[in-house]
Amino acid sequence: MRELTGIPKASLPFSIPNLDKGSRHGVMISATKLNTLVEKWARGFYYCVHGQPLSASRRIQVIHVGDEHAAVAFREIWQHARAIDGGPGVQVRLWTAEEDRRREEIYGFSIWGQFRVYAAVSERL
């Protein structure tokens, strides 16, 4: 935790309203470590959903996008997504499409209704 002056360049979206309310402290997390954590979540949920691990060679793309842009970008697919129980304070939405022996998935993670991040997974079947 450290004292912040202004809005740091790489601020997580939920921290900005807190700064507007007078908070001047925040937890700093490197982008690399945050992306690694999101990749781990995606691999874990993939295993839970499909009963097998995602191939180690498969790349997971972590997507950081604000709520307004996510609403536009994912509007069409979220109506076909399903909710997965992520435990207390964690909501997970999953959209899956399969075609020509290929599976494409997007996971949407919402933590405490404050932090949202997305992960795209592509796998050959």
C-alpha positions as CSV (number, residue, x, y, z in Angstrom):
1,M,0.0,0.0,0.0
2,R,1.3,3.4,-0.8
3,E,0.2,7.0,-0.9
4,L,-0.8,8.2,-4.4
5,T,-0.5,11.6,-5.9
6,G,-3.1,12.0,-8.6
7,I,-4.3,9.1,-10.7
8,P,-1.4,6.7,-11.5
9,K,-1.1,5.9,-15.2
10,A,-1.9,2.2,-14.7
11,S,-4.8,2.6,-12.3
12,L,-7.3,-0.2,-12.0
13,P,-10.7,1.2,-13.0
14,F,-12.3,0.7,-9.5
15,S,-9.6,2.9,-7.8
16,I,-10.5,6.1,-9.6
17,P,-13.9,6.6,-7.8
18,N,-12.1,6.0,-4.5
19,L,-9.7,8.7,-5.4
20,D,-12.6,11.0,-6.2
21,K,-14.0,10.2,-2.7
22,G,-10.8,11.4,-1.0
23,S,-8.8,8.2,-0.8
24,R,-5.1,8.8,-1.3
25,H,-3.7,5.3,-0.8
26,G,-3.7,2.3,-3.1
27,V,-2.3,-1.1,-3.7
28,M,0.1,-1.2,-6.6
29,I,0.2,-4.4,-8.6
30,S,2.5,-4.9,-11.6
31,A,0.6,-5.5,-14.9
32,T,2.7,-8.7,-15.5
33,K,1.7,-10.2,-12.2
34,L,-2.0,-9.2,-12.6
35,N,-2.1,-10.8,-16.1
36,T,-0.4,-13.9,-14.8
37,L,-3.1,-14.2,-12.1
38,V,-5.9,-13.8,-14.6
39,E,-4.3,-16.4,-16.9
40,K,-4.3,-18.8,-13.9
41,W,-8.0,-18.1,-13.2
42,A,-8.8,-18.8,-16.9
43,R,-6.8,-22.1,-16.9
44,G,-8.5,-23.1,-13.6
45,F,-12.0,-22.4,-14.8
46,Y,-11.2,-24.1,-18.2
47,Y,-10.3,-27.2,-16.2
48,C,-13.4,-27.1,-14.1
49,V,-15.7,-26.6,-17.1
50,H,-14.1,-29.1,-19.5
51,G,-12.6,-31.7,-17.1
52,Q,-9.1,-31.4,-18.7
53,P,-6.4,-28.9,-18.6
54,L,-5.8,-26.4,-21.3
55,S,-2.8,-27.3,-23.3
56,A,0.3,-25.6,-21.9
57,S,1.2,-24.3,-25.4
58,R,-2.1,-22.4,-25.7
59,R,-1.9,-18.7,-25.2
60,I,-4.5,-16.8,-23.0
61,Q,-5.1,-13.2,-24.0
62,V,-5.9,-11.0,-21.0
63,I,-8.2,-8.1,-21.9
64,H,-8.5,-5.0,-19.7
65,V,-11.3,-2.8,-20.8
66,G,-13.6,-0.4,-19.0
67,D,-17.2,-1.2,-18.3
68,E,-18.6,1.1,-21.0
69,H,-16.4,-0.4,-23.7
70,A,-17.0,-4.0,-22.5
71,A,-20.8,-3.4,-22.7
72,V,-20.4,-2.5,-26.4
73,A,-17.7,-5.1,-27.3
74,F,-19.5,-8.0,-25.6
75,R,-23.1,-7.0,-26.0
76,E,-24.0,-9.7,-28.5
77,I,-22.2,-12.6,-26.9
78,W,-23.1,-12.1,-23.2
79,Q,-26.7,-13.0,-23.9
80,H,-25.4,-16.4,-24.8
81,A,-23.0,-16.7,-21.8
82,R,-23.4,-18.7,-18.7
83,A,-22.7,-17.9,-15.1
84,I,-20.2,-20.0,-13.2
85,D,-20.0,-20.1,-9.4
86,G,-16.7,-18.4,-8.6
87,G,-17.2,-18.4,-4.8
88,P,-18.0,-15.5,-2.5
89,G,-17.4,-12.1,-4.2
90,V,-16.4,-13.6,-7.5
91,Q,-18.7,-13.7,-10.5
92,V,-17.6,-15.5,-13.7
93,R,-19.3,-15.4,-17.0
94,L,-18.3,-17.8,-19.8
95,W,-19.1,-17.6,-23.5
96,T,-18.0,-20.6,-25.7
97,A,-18.1,-21.2,-29.4
98,E,-16.9,-24.4,-31.2
99,E,-16.4,-24.8,-34.9
100,D,-14.1,-26.8,-37.1
101,R,-12.3,-28.6,-34.2
102,R,-11.6,-25.3,-32.5
103,R,-13.0,-23.9,-29.2
104,E,-13.0,-20.1,-28.5
105,E,-13.9,-18.9,-25.1
106,I,-14.2,-15.6,-23.3
107,Y,-14.2,-15.5,-19.5
108,G,-15.4,-12.4,-17.7
109,F,-14.3,-12.1,-14.1
110,S,-15.9,-9.6,-11.7
111,I,-14.4,-9.3,-8.2
112,W,-16.5,-7.8,-5.5
113,G,-18.4,-5.9,-8.2
114,Q,-15.4,-3.5,-8.4
115,F,-12.8,-5.1,-10.6
116,R,-13.6,-6.6,-14.0
117,V,-11.2,-8.3,-16.4
118,Y,-11.6,-10.7,-19.3
119,A,-9.6,-13.6,-20.7
120,A,-9.8,-15.1,-24.2
121,V,-8.9,-18.7,-24.7
122,S,-8.4,-20.5,-28.0
123,E,-8.0,-24.3,-28.1
124,R,-7.7,-26.9,-30.9
125,L,-9.9,-29.9,-30.2
